[in-house]
Amino acid sequence: MHAAEVGLVGIFPGKAVISIDGGAPRIVAVGQTLNGVKLVSISGDTAIIEVGGKQERIVLGAQPLNAGGGDDAQGQQSITLIADSRGHFVTTGSLNGALTTFVVDTGASSIAMGPGQARQAGIDYTKGEAAMVGTANGVAKAWRVRIDRVTVNGLTLRDVEGMVLPQDMPIVLLGMTFLNRMNMTREGNTMVLKRRY
């Protein structure tokens, strides 16, 4: 099966700018196929592409997606992240379909977000289990919640525990309740997360 690494570089009405296998960005119209990659649809800052008969979702500005590989019906099985200039692994994804930015944090026991991010994801955190957590500013009240769907770079896990902290944050911490379900391998500034279950 043909596999391609596809990056979404830009979006215009009815068209997307995509890079395939690290090549120069090219403009593709909805319904058009370029090098075996068909642009199916565009919505907001995401596009649906089809490679080798399999549809995948790619997010504007995210790490290129390895599309059309031999993954099973569960969807994408692994993702590759590249560290930024500060050594942080930052990527895009969604909580229950609400777009967000994640930073990998192996020191966080669970996925941690602020109240605003929880509301965007349709999570009523006030009904969650109250907990006390240690933060940079001392001990704070937080709420333990269940997140129905966590998608990182096209890889989706269901029913993941999260924590809603009292303050809003610019990013969501991708903590161990997600990472424990992955095999993590790191080489230099590259991290590969492969689904375990």
LINSUL-V680778 format. One record per run of one state. SS is the DSSP state (H for helix, E for strand, - for the rest). FROM is the first residue (numbers start at 1). LEN is the number of residues. If there is no record, write none. Layout:
BEGIN
SS & FROM & LEN
SS & FROM & LEN
END
This chain:
BEGIN
- & 1 & 3
E & 4 & 9
- & 13 & 2
E & 15 & 6
- & 21 & 5
E & 26 & 4
- & 30 & 3
E & 33 & 2
- & 35 & 2
E & 37 & 7
- & 44 & 2
E & 46 & 6
- & 52 & 2
E & 54 & 6
- & 60 & 5
E & 65 & 3
- & 68 & 10
E & 78 & 5
- & 83 & 7
E & 90 & 6
- & 96 & 2
E & 98 & 7
- & 105 & 6
E & 111 & 3
- & 114 & 1
H & 115 & 6
- & 121 & 4
H & 125 & 3
- & 128 & 1
E & 129 & 7
- & 136 & 2
E & 138 & 15
- & 153 & 2
E & 155 & 11
- & 166 & 6
E & 172 & 3
- & 175 & 1
H & 176 & 4
- & 180 & 2
E & 182 & 6
- & 188 & 2
E & 190 & 6
- & 196 & 2
END
